[in-house]
Amino acid sequence: MAYAVHFATTMLACYLTAQVLARSTWTWRTPRVAIICWQAVGLALGLSAMGLPMALGLSTYDLPTGSALLALANDLGHGTLPVGMTSFHLAAVGVGFGIGAVLVTTTVRSIHGTVRAQRRHRDLLSLVARDDPAAPGALVLDHPSAAAYCLPGVKPQVVVSAGTLSLLDRAELAAVLSHERAHANERHDLVLLPFTALCRALPWFDWVRDAHERVALLVEMRADDKARELHADAPLAGALRRFAAAGHRITPAGALGMGDHDLDVRVQRLLISDRPPRALGAAALAVATMLVALPVTLFLS
């Protein structure tokens, strides 16, 4: 029973940490650290959600969950069960495996759906997109709406619309292209994938959906930071303002778009030059490490 209490405590810690991250503004100034913290919360939550019912079902063994599972498999192989184990305990173990199966299945479905959408869009781009010297390294769609997005994958592709070319000046366009290349280079689509799967697996939890939105914003901020390493803040801020004023923006399924999330917040952030104290980032990473280590230790200690 003690292991079940520890798993439940870890789930509570994940929830509280998510609430703190969602309400903190220091995460905007160091999005990379914040993304790592969110990933740790998601991983620890998934492991604890599996481990809690398993630990309840395996409480008669008084062993770490992983060792108890091996003991149960051995006993079942010999056609016996420990004294005190009932059908309720076996059902609890089954629930734990069921949660794991749901998480794996939703992740696989998310990957499959995203890859399929990306493949369809690549086929479409091969028919309607063109190269343009005004946007080196990118494809141009002849569409009047503002669009700038990265189609990630093994061979990522940056796409802008003709409307974007007419909307931005040369410096702003260069900053936007660097932003989209950052998405491709750091595989931000894979960063978002676990949270997309969690939203599908746990659609009734508002804070899970909020976590997905927060991570999506942090991913955009991280790409903004990579663009700032090559360009001044003013062109990038100007491009964000123009995208905000443009109204309707196009980002296809499976892509990461320049103008998708909280443009006003991102513009304000570009005006902030200070960074949070290093100690704060180190403390956040320490908490993230502890969150992941707790359920792993409960399985394997």
C-alpha positions in Angstrom: 0.0 0.0 0.0 2.9 2.3 0.7 3.9 2.3 -3.0 0.3 3.3 -4.0 0.5 6.2 -1.6 3.8 7.3 -3.2 2.4 7.1 -6.7 -0.7 9.1 -5.6 1.6 11.7 -4.0 3.6 11.9 -7.3 0.4 12.5 -9.2 -0.5 15.3 -6.8 2.9 16.8 -7.2 2.6 16.7 -11.0 -0.7 18.5 -10.8 0.6 21.2 -8.4 3.8 21.7 -10.5 1.6 22.1 -13.6 -0.4 24.7 -11.9 2.7 26.6 -10.9 4.2 26.4 -14.4 0.9 27.6 -15.9 0.8 30.6 -13.7 4.5 31.6 -13.9 5.9 34.2 -16.2 9.5 33.3 -15.7 8.9 30.4 -18.1 8.5 33.0 -20.9 12.0 34.2 -20.4 13.6 30.8 -20.4 11.3 28.6 -22.6 13.8 25.8 -23.1 13.9 25.1 -19.3 10.2 25.4 -19.0 9.6 22.9 -21.9 11.9 20.4 -20.1 9.8 20.9 -16.9 6.5 20.4 -18.8 7.9 17.2 -20.4 9.0 15.9 -17.0 5.5 16.6 -15.6 3.9 14.7 -18.5 6.2 11.7 -18.2 5.8 11.5 -14.4 2.1 11.8 -14.7 1.8 9.0 -17.2 4.0 6.7 -15.2 2.2 7.4 -12.0 -1.2 7.0 -13.6 -0.1 3.5 -14.6 1.7 2.7 -11.3 -1.1 3.7 -8.9 -3.6 1.0 -9.8 -0.8 -1.5 -10.3 0.6 -0.8 -6.8 -2.9 -1.2 -5.3 -3.3 -4.5 -7.0 0.1 -5.8 -6.1 0.0 -4.6 -2.4 0.0 -8.1 -1.1 3.6 -8.6 -2.4 5.1 -5.7 -0.4 7.7 -5.2 -3.2 8.5 -2.4 -5.6 6.0 -2.4 -8.4 8.3 -3.7 -11.1 9.5 -6.6 -8.9 5.9 -7.3 -7.8 4.9 -7.6 -11.5 7.6 -10.1 -12.1 6.5 -12.0 -9.0 2.9 -12.0 -10.1 3.9 -13.3 -13.6 5.9 -16.1 -12.0 3.0 -17.0 -9.7 0.5 -17.0 -12.6 2.9 -19.2 -14.6 2.8 -21.7 -11.8 -1.0 -21.4 -11.4 -0.9 -19.9 -7.9 -1.5 -16.5 -6.3 -0.2 -15.1 -3.0 -2.5 -15.2 0.0 -4.9 -12.3 0.1 -4.9 -11.5 -3.6 -8.4 -11.3 -5.0 -10.1 -10.6 -8.3 -10.1 -6.9 -7.3 -6.3 -6.8 -7.1 -6.0 -8.5 -10.5 -8.5 -6.0 -11.9 -6.5 -3.1 -10.5 -3.3 -4.5 -12.2 -5.3 -4.8 -15.4 -6.4 -1.1 -15.1 -2.8 -0.1 -14.8 -1.9 -2.0 -18.0 -5.0 -0.5 -19.6 -3.9 3.0 -18.9 -0.5 2.3 -20.3 -2.1 0.8 -23.4 -4.3 3.9 -23.9 -1.3 6.2 -23.6 0.8 4.1 -26.1 -2.2 3.8 -28.5 -3.0 7.5 -28.5 0.6 8.3 -29.0 0.8 6.0 -32.0 -2.4 7.3 -33.4 -1.2 10.9 -33.0 2.1 10.0 -34.8 0.1 8.2 -37.6 -2.4 11.1 -38.0 0.3 13.7 -38.1 2.5 11.9 -40.5 -0.4 11.2 -42.8 -1.4 14.9 -42.8 2.1 15.9 -43.5 2.4 13.5 -46.4 -0.8 14.8 -47.9 0.4 18.4 -47.6 3.8 17.6 -49.1 2.0 16.1 -52.1 0.0 19.2 -52.4 3.0 21.4 -52.1 4.7 19.5 -55.0 1.8 20.6 -57.2 1.1 24.2 -56.2 4.2 25.6 -54.4 7.1 27.3 -56.1 10.6 28.6 -55.3 11.1 32.3 -55.0 14.4 34.2 -54.6 12.7 36.5 -52.1 12.3 33.5 -49.7 15.5 31.5 -50.0 15.2 27.9 -48.8 11.4 28.1 -48.6 8.5 27.3 -50.8 5.9 29.9 -51.7 2.2 29.4 -52.0 0.2 31.8 -54.2 -2.3 32.7 -51.5 -3.2 36.2 -50.4 -3.6 35.3 -46.6 -0.7 35.5 -44.2 1.0 32.1 -43.8 4.4 31.1 -42.6 4.9 27.6 -41.2 7.3 24.6 -40.9 6.2 21.2 -42.2 8.5 19.1 -39.9 9.8 15.6 -40.5 12.9 13.9 -41.8 13.0 16.4 -44.7 11.4 19.5 -43.1 10.1 22.2 -45.4 9.5 25.9 -44.6 6.5 27.4 -46.4 5.3 31.0 -46.8 2.5 32.5 -48.7 2.6 35.2 -51.4 0.6 37.3 -48.9 3.4 37.0 -46.4 5.9 38.2 -49.0 3.9 41.3 -49.6 3.2 41.8 -45.9 6.8 41.8 -44.6 9.9 43.6 -45.5 13.2 41.8 -46.1 14.5 41.9 -42.6 11.2 40.7 -41.1 10.9 37.9 -43.6 14.5 36.7 -42.8 13.6 36.6 -39.1 10.4 34.7 -39.9 12.3 32.1 -41.9 14.9 31.7 -39.1 12.0 31.1 -36.7 10.5 28.4 -38.8 13.9 26.7 -39.4 14.3 26.6 -35.6 11.1 24.5 -35.4 12.6 22.1 -37.9 16.1 21.9 -36.4 14.9 21.3 -32.8 12.0 19.0 -33.8 9.4 20.9 -31.9 6.7 18.7 -33.4 8.1 15.8 -31.2 8.1 18.1 -28.2 4.3 18.7 -28.7 3.5 15.0 -29.5 3.3 13.6 -25.9 0.9 16.5 -24.9 -1.3 15.9 -27.9 -1.5 12.3 -26.9 -2.3 13.2 -23.3 -5.1 15.5 -24.6 -6.6 12.6 -26.5 -6.2 10.1 -23.6 -7.5 12.5 -20.9 -9.9 14.8 -22.8 -12.0 15.5 -19.6 -9.1 17.2 -17.8 -9.0 20.9 -18.5 -5.5 21.3 -17.1 -4.1 18.8 -19.6 -5.5 20.8 -22.5 -4.1 23.9 -20.8 -0.7 22.2 -20.6 -0.7 21.5 -24.3 -1.5 25.2 -25.0 1.3 26.3 -22.7 3.9 24.1 -24.3 2.8 25.2 -27.7 3.3 28.8 -26.7 6.7 28.0 -25.2 7.7 26.2 -28.4 7.0 29.4 -30.4 8.9 31.4 -27.8 11.9 29.1 -28.1 11.8 29.5 -31.9 11.6 33.3 -31.4 14.8 33.0 -29.3 16.6 31.1 -32.0 15.6 33.8 -34.5 16.9 36.5 -32.1 20.3 34.9 -32.2 20.6 35.8 -35.9 18.5 38.9 -36.2 17.6 42.0 -34.2 14.5 42.0 -32.0 12.8 44.8 -34.0 12.3 42.8 -37.3 10.9 39.8 -35.5 8.6 42.0 -33.3 7.5 43.8 -36.4 6.7 40.6 -38.2 4.6 39.4 -35.3 2.7 42.7 -35.2 2.0 42.4 -38.9 0.8 38.8 -38.5 -1.5 39.9 -35.7 -3.0 42.7 -37.7 -3.4 40.5 -40.8 -6.2 38.6 -39.0 -6.9 35.2 -40.7 -3.8 33.0 -40.9 -3.3 29.6 -42.4 -1.5 26.7 -40.7 -2.3 23.2 -42.0 -2.6 20.1 -39.8 0.7 18.7 -38.8 2.6 22.0 -39.2 4.0 24.6 -36.8 2.9 28.1 -37.8 4.5 31.5 -37.1 1.3 33.2 -36.1 -0.5 30.5 -34.1 -0.1 31.5 -30.5 -0.5 34.7 -28.5 1.2 37.1 -30.8 0.8 40.1 -28.5 2.4 38.2 -25.6 5.3 37.2 -27.8 5.8 40.8 -28.9 5.9 42.1 -25.3 8.3 39.4 -24.4 10.8 40.5 -27.1 11.0 43.9 -25.3 12.2 42.1 -22.1 15.9 41.7 -22.1 16.5 40.3 -18.7 16.6 36.6 -17.9 15.5 34.9 -14.7 18.2 34.1 -12.1 20.2 31.0 -12.9 19.3 29.6 -9.5 15.6 29.6 -10.5 16.3 27.6 -13.7 18.4 25.2 -11.8 15.7 24.7 -9.1 13.1 24.1 -11.8 15.3 21.5 -13.5 15.9 19.8 -10.1 12.2 19.6 -9.4 11.6 18.2 -12.9 14.3 15.6 -12.4 12.8 14.6 -9.0 9.3 14.3 -10.5 10.6 11.8 -13.1 12.8 9.9 -10.7 10.0 9.3 -8.2 7.8 6.9 -10.4 10.8 5.3 -12.0 12.3 4.5 -8.6 8.9 3.2 -7.4 8.9 0.8 -10.4 12.5 -0.3 -10.2 13.9 0.3 -6.7 
